[in-house]
Amino acid sequence: MSNNQVRPIQRDLKQDDLLVITGAGGFIGGSLVRYFHDLGYTRIRAVDKKPLRNWYQRTPGVENLCLDLSQSEACVRAVENAVEVYNFAADMGGMGFIERFRVECMRSSLINTHMLEAAYQAGVNRYFFSSSACVYNTLLQQDPNVRALKESDAYPAMAERGYGWEKLFAEMLCQEYWAERHMKTFMARFHNVYGPHGTWDGGREKAPAAICRKVIQAKDTGTHEIMIWGDGTQTRSYTYIEDCVLGIDMIVHCDELIATPINLGSSELISVDNLVSLAEEIGGVKLKRKYDPTAPRGVAGRNSDNTFIKQIFGWEPSTRFKDGLTKTYAWIEQQYYARKAGERVVEDTM
């Protein structure tokens, strides 16, 4: 299938089938709620542990529940009568969080275990798990000019400590629930999803949001300098949120991908220094750069090999990073000045 022959999405859904999306008070979950609502699905249950006032997005006409899904009883309530379940609930954040709080990240195994069993007992048709590129063997990511990682590169396993191992274990659970119990499970390995309505301050933000905020703040305060974690050579690929939610929809409704991990990420490799340069260009400012080699920096390089997803769908995430960052910068700038004016804004996912 060529890249201009995108496979149409074939959903075995009625408009009033119940879709359950957990972690819906966060970035990707909240965006997926809005995506399905805008497609005309009339029964969506959004679930998150945070109080409603702290949710990033709340879509009109959606059932919102505040539940702690590390508790099995809460998972049973969450998936009651569900036809499809999309599980984004997790304790996570950017590199500064997942390197410092590994116990919290690994405790998400409670959520994943209870959610899978509850979904199985409820007779759910399709179950999606949000995995991560952090499952990949870290020994393959020691050079900023890293080769793109294909799905098989998760084994032999040497995932990132804490968060990466938790995600890899949950993938195995999803595979076994299909193999042994015949529940259709799907999983995507996200590569650094970013965009408007994401975490932009408070310690859990990822690099694009953090750099945008730092540039905005330096410009506003007149300090005209920026602190960069690491030496600036680290590389990543970043996936714009609209590409991410579309990819999730495609993956969950493709039976060729049952119990099969797949990359969901852009293949455009960006260094941290280049990310700073793009944010400076968008902001119309040039800053003095300082580097903190002791700060969390993660692996030296990581990129997504999109051979498999292009083979299946004739599609891959295609939003140019500069275009996505421009929209992200504008949203964070609005949030920054709203907070400065004394308005209440949501800054992190606590």
C-alpha angles and dihedrals in degrees: 000000000000122000092254093054100076114186112242116241112253107198118187089208138118118219091248097046111123115253116192119202118184124198084035093148089064134073109275096028093051091048092051091051089056091044094056092041090054089051088061103257106152104195114059124153114201116197131189138150094228122091111265092249089064097052114116094219133014115189119208116249095024125123107239121199128182106212136152101231094194082081116079094218090057091052091052090053093045096055099038109140092354121155096188130019127200111192116202097143110128143127102247148120142160126320092284089061103038094049094049102038106042095147092057090048093050092048087070084082085081090059094047095047095048094042094053093049093045091049091049092049090048092054095242113185099212131016125192125199122196106224129175144229084242086086091074123107106271091211087071092055104059097108126065087221089060120167113245113271119240123203095261091059091084087080137100079044121240101142126173110284115266106351097039095049091047090054093047092051091050090052089056090050090053091050093050093048087059096042096046106022102026097232110149107242129181132188136187126196104223120213109209103308115207140167143104118333092033130123109284105166141016103068103289099078121116126234101273093052094041093051093046091051093048092050092047091048094046090050093047096047096040093234091124095198134102134203114222123197112235123355098306095250096098112116133207140161115237127208122212114230096239091055089048098055092044090050091051091054091049094048097048092051097050114090091196086072099052108140090352121124114224134183116251105187147100118266093214105115116214129183121219090244090053090048089055091048092052092049090049090051092050091047094045094234140110118216136195108247124225122182130213109201091182095060122099109277107162122209120349095245142357132177136169122248102212099187093111099047091047090050092052101040109012084237142094134177102285110173107127110241094234091054093049093044091052090058091043093050092051092052094047091047089055090049092047095053092041089057091046089054090055098258119141114253132172110242107170141014099251 
